[in-house]
Amino acid sequence: RCSLFSFISASRVEEYSFIGPFTCIKNTVVKRYCSIAPCVNIGGMEHPYRFASTSTRLFPAKLNQSLQTVVEEDVWIGAGSVVRSGVTIGRGSVIGSSSLVLDDIPPYSIAVGVPARVIRRRFSDATVGELEQVEFWRYSPSRALEKIYTIDEFLAFK
């Protein structure tokens, strides 16, 4: 689902993902079950400040291309964050509000700040292993919940 006033160009947003209002996504793959808050900017071209002009009207064609950005399954990106083109945000990660993501973020990490840095993992290695085994993101929401509730750590949420 994509909110009003968002801009998505040359990108693919897969099922069960939510894109908040005033979000701009360019040349990006957003996989299933992602939650992207309002006012997030993902991908897009970079201004080559070493070129003679900073105007996009004068960029040579080869400078006007951006690298593909990937937001893997079940990622939450907080409001006002910026994700640089060419970055991969790993499955199950959380990006704190107003963060600037310049480098790849490993799966199941929590990253915050300017520039964003990983402050901790979301789950233990054992729980991550169980999540990877059940692959809930491959299923419809009702079936995905069934898969999630097979993991002891999440039974308390049922």
Order of alpha helices (4+ residues) and beta strands (2+ residues): beta-beta-beta-beta-beta-beta-beta-beta-beta-beta-beta-beta-beta-beta-beta-alpha-alpha
